[in-house]
Amino acid sequence: MAGVKLTDIRKKFGAVEVIRGVDIEIREGEFCVFVGPSGCGKSTLLRMIAGLEDITAGSVEIGGHRVNDIDPSERGTAMVFQTYALYPHMTVSQNMGFGLRMNGVPKAEIAKRVAEAARILQIEPLLDRKPRQLSGGQRQRVAIGRAIVRDPQVFLFDEPLSNLDAELRVATRLEIAKLHGQLQGSTMIYVTHDQVEAMTLADRIVVLRDGRVEQMGEPMELYERPANLFVAGFIGSPKMNFIKLRAASNGGQPAAELPDGSRLTLSGAEADSVATLGVRADGLKHVDRDGVFTGEVTVVEQLGDAVFVYVRTSWDQEIVARFEPGAKVRVGERISFALGGRTHFFDADGRGLTGVTPGNTISEARLSA
Amino acid sequence: MSATELHISHAPAATRQGLAARIWKSRIDYLFLVPGLLIFGAFIVWPLIASEYYSLLTWTGFGAAKKFVGLQNYRELLQDEFFLNAFKRSFLFTLATVPLQMFISLVFAILLNNKLLKLSTLFRTMIFLPVVTPVAVIAIVIALMLSPFNGPINGLLLDAGLFERAVDFLGSPQLVLWTLAGVFVWKWTGVTLIYWLAALQTVPDELYEAAKLDGVRTWQVTVFVVLPIIAPFAVVIGLISAIAALNVFPLIQSTTQGGPFFASEVMEVFIFRIAFAPSGGMVPQLGYASAAGVLFGLAVMILTIFQIVAVRRARRKDPANG
């Protein structure tokens, strides 16, 4: 097994640069997820590692060896495609063994490896079926099986769940997580646009935008300490609320003004450069008085284990707040909120500011009172 | 309940009325269909029916002297050596051209389908150029190219020392049909190429990529992945090509008119000669020619039915149609 190291990777299609200098080091045995909106270059990056796209500049190393000019089949990678890419006229076992058969691997060896992969994926009863006789989830398992029989150093997954329905997506996601546990030490690189997949599967997440790495880190690190507005907005569901702030001073102490004119005192070294306040739905607490802002309830979403309340503020922005199940909130009601959890501050360029804390956060004492 | 019964008992009458009413209601739409129907009737349906009727007559095609002779024309045809030979030639021509044309165009299609081939469009155009060239122009060019006197092809063959004497490609009874088969394949390969290219488009890029990652060589991908997937298309393409090869009249009429010594006289040329352009001072025999047409039409129809059955079978086996 081997790690993957990308150094200053660039890719141009004609005059358009789609990957603009990416440095990523993926450790051996790690499950790394590339996530980002469509067109961010995540699939291109994966295909460059696989060898399906030429590398314009930079170097790709797998297991410490530079593979830029090595044939795709000799890089020690195996890829699982979004569309499964199964050969429609071959049975499941022929599909899995095709590559080995074409490369002159003895029949007994092929049979052994196919049987082993089928056992791991629990598709033994399907071995004699054609792809069209399988469900989407089964097809994807066969595609994964075809990767396993190659015994690769690095597994590459290109949006493997995107063609499945919601229920199957959750089930297959779970299976891929288990598979990573079973295939001990195998490095996996997984591309998705779905931040939930990224959060649930990854040891580490790489957030990409416009061909650049926005942030790389463990899921909770990205969730709790997003490096910028983009990552803050991309990771987490529902999306983080962003409120524009205007710098103001409150008797010498740094402070900021919300769009409705209400004041927020701040502390911290970078408090002067604050331009945006970010707060997740669970960071807003309903208070009867002295809230930071108020708004009118527009939608109430009952999720069973939580209630998401959408509120229109006086400056006409929609904000979402999480309430405990059973909360009695009605559409049209006016509600006052205080900051009651983790807050995030960003400067005018969208960069995350560390160490800034709001002064008038609601205290635990007052919440319980 | 009674209301339902009432509705059911009145339903058929309502439908009958409704149909007429519906046609009347959309009479403008039907009006637009009339020109097409007229043309279809005049040039397809009427000749089909008429030729079957004419085939039972002794008639020159002009003049009022028609005589009903029943199946006499058919009986004579089955003993007419010219008819039987023309029949045989038509099917030999088809058997020679269709597989050749399909094979050559398949090879071109696989080569041209490669996205790495930079000049693909240029090559496609070159192969398609003869398709759009009028047959009459091709006839002139072919006659010049293949001429045994000063034709460039004979010049090349002689210079290369392959032959001691010039070959009379279009003037030799032994060679003429095969020469024309070659010209036919050259002219129409472009069309078959388009069909194959369309078939190749149904093979997803990911299959090539998956095979590439598996270290499968290009020829192996072609033989073991691509060909099995596009195989069902072969039946349809074969059917279309066969029908085209049986309709070779313009090419032969504009090059050899069936000669020399009837050696390239395929069925259509035979029918045309008997019906409109008899040689040796004979009278046109429209009735006799119609009978030949009907028999030939039947043969083609049987061939088509066989192929349709084959298409159905291929579809049933086609893994992509699940």
Chai-1 contact restraints between the chains, C-beta under 6 A:
chainA,res_idxA,chainB,res_idxB,connection_type,confidence,min_distance_angstrom,max_distance_angstrom,comment,restraint_id
A,L52,B,E209,contact,1.0,0.0,6.0,A-B,restraint_1
A,P72,B,K212,contact,1.0,0.0,6.0,A-B,restraint_2
A,P72,B,L213,contact,1.0,0.0,6.0,A-B,restraint_3
A,S73,B,G215,contact,1.0,0.0,6.0,A-B,restraint_4
A,M79,B,L213,contact,1.0,0.0,6.0,A-B,restraint_5
A,F81,B,E206,contact,1.0,0.0,6.0,A-B,restraint_6
A,T83,B,E206,contact,1.0,0.0,6.0,A-B,restraint_7
A,A85,B,E206,contact,1.0,0.0,6.0,A-B,restraint_8
A,A85,B,L207,contact,1.0,0.0,6.0,A-B,restraint_9
A,A85,B,A210,contact,1.0,0.0,6.0,A-B,restraint_10
A,Y87,B,V225,contact,1.0,0.0,6.0,A-B,restraint_11
A,P88,B,P319,contact,1.0,0.0,6.0,A-B,restraint_12
A,P88,B,A320,contact,1.0,0.0,6.0,A-B,restraint_13
A,H89,B,P228,contact,1.0,0.0,6.0,A-B,restraint_14
A,H89,B,P319,contact,1.0,0.0,6.0,A-B,restraint_15
A,G99,B,D214,contact,1.0,0.0,6.0,A-B,restraint_16
A,M102,B,V216,contact,1.0,0.0,6.0,A-B,restraint_17
A,M102,B,Q220,contact,1.0,0.0,6.0,A-B,restraint_18
A,N103,B,G215,contact,1.0,0.0,6.0,A-B,restraint_19
A,K130,B,P319,contact,1.0,0.0,6.0,A-B,restraint_20
A,R132,B,P319,contact,1.0,0.0,6.0,A-B,restraint_21
A,R132,B,G322,contact,1.0,0.0,6.0,A-B,restraint_22
